[in-house]
Amino acid sequence: MKLPQLPQLPSLGFLKRDEFDVNGKLVVIAGGSKGLGKAMALELAAKGANLLLLARSITTLRLARQEIQGACVSSKQIIDAISVDLTQPEEITRVLSHYHPPDILICTAGSNPHQAGFLAEISPEAITSCMELNYYTTVFIVQCCLRLWLRVPHPPSPRHIVLTSSTAAFLGLPGYDAYTPAKVAIRALADTLRQEVLLYGRDVIRVHCSFPGPFSSSSYLEGHDNKPELLEMLEGTPRSRDEVKRTVPSPRTVAQRIISGLEKGKTYIPVDFQTELLLNNMRGPSPRFRWWALWEFLLGIVAAMAWWWFRRDFDRKTLRYGESRRRRDSRV
């Protein structure tokens, strides 16, 4: 899917202030053994963070820990990795109880390797597992961290919760019937939680949510092989893995863009311009970035004028694809 490219606004000096200082702080990354989580860990290790990586696979955790230790800038940095099932609140509580409460929680766990498909054709198990992998792995560890934080005094600097949704949260495409609702749930959690944490004081806990589009993680590449042809056509992604790797950003690039948004103090962080248009077309009560509020409002107007054409085009393509599939099935 190709949306019109508008000129980016020039950066301003006051935006260079770091609102996400991680030097010497404990950062927990849920889903930190590979993909975006590992990429975020590599970037933050190079900024002086202490890291606790949580994921299910012991093997990938060990490999990730070794690689991330090589990115550290100080011998005093601590990089630890623990195997945990992030869908089980009791396991999460047990693991985190061995550490002092983290300063920052980053939730990147989630995938869609086997759940892509039209709703009439995927299994109930695929729907359940997609919600578990993408939503439960986020909401349970957020709940656990909140409970830990509320038992101890507030530190002088804000604590941060960083959630990971997706461009899919703004764009319903056939074939993502299991995946999109899970990512919409994370956006809704970010909206709800951002206001709820005001109960504990202004700027005590900051909630952020990033919205990456496709990027060349192993999970995405695996899921790409299982996508319906119509979904690939509407997304505008190529069929071959090699071409996907050449045309979509790497996890490291996406991690750098997310961290840049966090350092600027953004609440919602679209990772590419296409997602920025879609976000502002569907922003509703979600907070705007204070320095670019007018720019984001104008983007919403542009997107509202353009999106009806894309939606009609998608509808036409879906109808044509359905007709061709019915003709093909009738000949079998």
PEKAUR-V409993 format. One record per backbone hydrogen bond with DSSP energy under -1.0 kcal/mol. NH is the residue of the N-H (numbers start at 1). CO is the residue of the C=O. Records with the same first field share a line. If there is no record, write none. Layout:
# PEKAUR-V409993
NH: CO / CO
This chain:
# PEKAUR-V409993
15: 12
16: 13
19: 263
24: 48
25: 22
27: 50
28: 104
29: 52
30: 106
31: 54
32: 54
38: 34
39: 35
40: 36
41: 37
42: 38
43: 39
44: 40
45: 41
46: 42
47: 44
48: 45
49: 44
50: 25
51: 78
52: 27
53: 80
54: 29
55: 82
61: 57
62: 58
63: 59
64: 60
65: 61
66: 62
67: 63
68: 64
69: 65
70: 66
71: 68
72: 69
77: 74
80: 51
82: 53
84: 55
88: 85
92: 88
93: 89
94: 90
95: 91
96: 92
97: 93
98: 95
99: 96
103: 26
104: 26
105: 160
106: 28
107: 162
108: 30
109: 30
117: 175
121: 118
122: 118
127: 123
128: 124
129: 125
130: 126
131: 127
132: 128
133: 129
134: 130
135: 131
136: 131
137: 132
138: 135
139: 135
140: 136
142: 138
143: 139
144: 140
145: 141
146: 142
147: 143
148: 144
149: 145
150: 146
151: 148
152: 149
159: 204
160: 103
161: 206
162: 105
163: 208
165: 210
167: 212
169: 166
170: 167
171: 168
176: 173
180: 176
183: 179
184: 180
185: 181
186: 182
187: 183
188: 184
189: 185
190: 186
191: 187
192: 188
193: 189
194: 190
195: 191
196: 192
197: 193
198: 195
199: 196
200: 197
201: 198
204: 201
206: 159
208: 161
209: 267
210: 163
211: 269
216: 249
217: 215
221: 217
222: 218
223: 219
224: 220
225: 221
226: 223
227: 224
232: 228
233: 229
234: 230
235: 231
236: 232
237: 232
244: 240
245: 241
246: 242
247: 243
248: 244
254: 250
255: 251
256: 252
257: 253
258: 254
259: 255
260: 256
261: 257
262: 258
263: 259
264: 260
265: 262
266: 261
269: 209
271: 211
276: 272
277: 273
278: 274
279: 275
280: 276
281: 277
282: 278
286: 283
292: 289
296: 292
297: 293
298: 294
299: 295
300: 296
301: 297
302: 298
303: 299
304: 300
305: 301
306: 302
307: 303
310: 306
311: 307
312: 308
313: 309
314: 310
315: 311
316: 312
317: 313
318: 314
319: 315
320: 316
321: 317
322: 318
323: 319
324: 320
325: 321
326: 322
327: 323
328: 324
329: 325
330: 326
